């Protein structure tokens, strides 16, 4: 009743997955206007693509809190900004009510390299004050966990 053979799939295979989980808190008073982005300590992941044609899918889940105004996030590969204000940055606006928010970043990158590649996230706020990662702005006792995952996809 016909040929039931199929061609082997080409490309699109998951080749490796690397993840970092950040469970401790981080804070910064850096603003976009002065000081710029501060790397979120412990929220980075390194991956070594097996081919220059591979793509890397980066997934980030961040629990954050800010007293008021806007918090900005920047995804960085090595020293290259992938998302920043003016070119598609992710922003989180949280009212001054002590709540923790959640920011998700999904980015498909083409690093064109077989060298170890590090992805990290940096943050700052629009105005003065402090922004927090993995804790409520009004209480150090309420914490979350943030993750960054890099998935190599074969071409």
Residue pairs with C-beta under 8 A, 6 or more apart in sequence:
11 154
11 155
12 153
12 154
13 153
13 154
14 151
14 152
14 153
14 154
15 50
15 54
15 152
15 153
15 154
16 47
16 50
16 151
16 152
17 149
17 150
17 151
17 152
18 45
18 46
18 47
18 149
18 150
19 45
19 147
19 148
19 149
19 150
20 42
20 43
20 44
20 45
20 147
20 148
20 149
21 145
21 146
21 147
22 40
22 42
22 43
22 133
22 134
22 145
22 146
22 147
22 148
23 134
23 143
23 145
24 42
24 134
25 132
25 133
25 134
25 135
25 140
25 143
26 40
26 41
26 42
26 43
26 132
26 133
26 134
27 130
27 131
27 132
27 133
27 135
28 38
28 123
28 124
28 130
28 131
29 35
29 125
29 128
29 129
29 130
29 131
30 36
30 37
30 38
30 123
30 124
30 125
31 124
31 125
31 126
31 127
31 128
32 72
32 85
32 124
32 125
32 126
35 124
36 124
37 72
37 74
37 84
37 122
37 123
37 124
38 122
38 123
38 124
39 76
39 120
39 121
39 122
40 62
40 120
40 121
40 122
40 123
40 133
40 146
43 60
43 62
43 120
43 121
43 133
43 146
43 148
44 118
44 119
44 120
44 121
44 148
45 58
45 118
45 119
45 120
45 148
45 149
45 150
46 116
46 117
46 118
46 119
46 150
47 56
47 116
47 117
47 119
47 150
47 152
48 114
48 115
48 116
48 117
49 56
49 111
49 113
49 114
49 117
49 152
50 114
50 152
50 154
51 114
51 154
51 155
52 112
52 113
52 114
53 112
53 154
53 155
54 111
54 152
54 153
54 154
54 155
55 108
55 109
55 110
55 152
55 153
55 155
56 108
56 109
56 110
56 111
56 117
56 119
56 150
56 151
56 152
56 153
57 106
57 107
57 108
57 109
57 150
57 151
57 153
58 75
58 105
58 106
58 107
58 108
58 109
58 119
58 148
58 149
58 150
58 151
59 104
59 105
59 106
59 147
59 148
59 149
59 151
60 75
60 103
60 104
60 105
60 106
60 121
60 146
60 147
60 148
60 149
61 102
61 103
61 104
61 146
61 147
62 73
62 102
62 103
62 104
62 105
62 121
62 133
62 146
63 100
63 101
63 102
63 133
63 134
63 143
63 144
63 145
63 146
64 71
64 92
64 94
64 100
64 101
64 102
64 103
64 123
64 131
64 132
64 133
65 94
65 98
65 99
65 100
65 101
65 131
65 132
65 135
65 136
65 137
66 92
66 94
66 101
66 125
66 129
66 130
66 131
66 132
66 137
67 96
67 129
67 130
67 137
68 94
68 95
68 96
68 127
68 129
69 93
69 125
69 126
69 127
69 129
70 91
70 92
70 93
70 125
70 126
70 127
71 91
71 92
71 93
71 94
71 123
71 124
71 125
71 126
71 131
72 84
72 85
72 89
72 90
72 91
72 123
72 124
72 125
72 126
73 83
73 89
73 90
73 91
73 92
73 103
73 105
73 121
73 122
73 123
74 81
74 82
74 83
74 84
74 85
74 89
74 121
74 122
74 123
75 81
75 82
75 83
75 90
75 105
75 107
75 119
75 120
75 121
76 82
76 119
76 120
76 121
76 122
77 109
77 111
77 117
77 118
77 119
78 117
78 118
81 87
82 107
82 109
83 89
83 90
83 105
83 107
90 103
90 105
92 101
92 103
94 100
94 101
98 136
98 137
98 138
98 139
99 136
100 135
100 136
100 142
100 144
102 144
105 121
108 153
109 119
111 117
117 150
119 148
119 150
120 148
121 148
123 131
123 133
124 131
125 131
130 137
131 137
133 146
134 143
134 144
134 145
134 146
135 142
135 143
135 144
136 142
